[in-house]
Amino acid sequence: MKARIPKNIGGGGAQNMNQMIKQAQKMQDEITALQEDIEARDFTATAGGGAVEVTLSGKKVIKSLSLKPEVVDPEDIEMLQDLIISAVNEAVNNIETTTESEMSKITGGVSLPGLF
């Protein structure tokens, strides 16, 4: 008995593979460009109603930290520490949210482990 192969399966295998490789390369180039773009951006977040403001680079490096004088209370150092931590964490979260959102536009929502 002879096996029947559908007409649309047999031909163009190498051509389809080359097209897939080109698409993957294009996606990789777009992802690399986006990563470089995000790393070049600044992300700012505040805490305590603006009493603490922190700016991080897209590489998650603190570039600036500003404190309003009224938040500096020698009797309550813990509050200041909490506000700084909160602002830094918010800025990091903004970086990660932006990265995920913009990457999903490139990848079509497909998760690529280890990529970002």
URPEVEN-V343617 format. One record per helix or strand of 2 or more residues. SS is the DSSP state (A for helix, B for strand). FROM is the first residue (numbers start at 1). LEN is the number of residues. If there is no record, write none. Layout:
ss=SS from=FROM len=LEN
ss=SS from=FROM len=LEN
This chain:
ss=A from=7 len=4
ss=A from=13 len=28
ss=B from=42 len=6
ss=B from=52 len=6
ss=B from=62 len=6
ss=A from=69 len=3
ss=A from=77 len=31
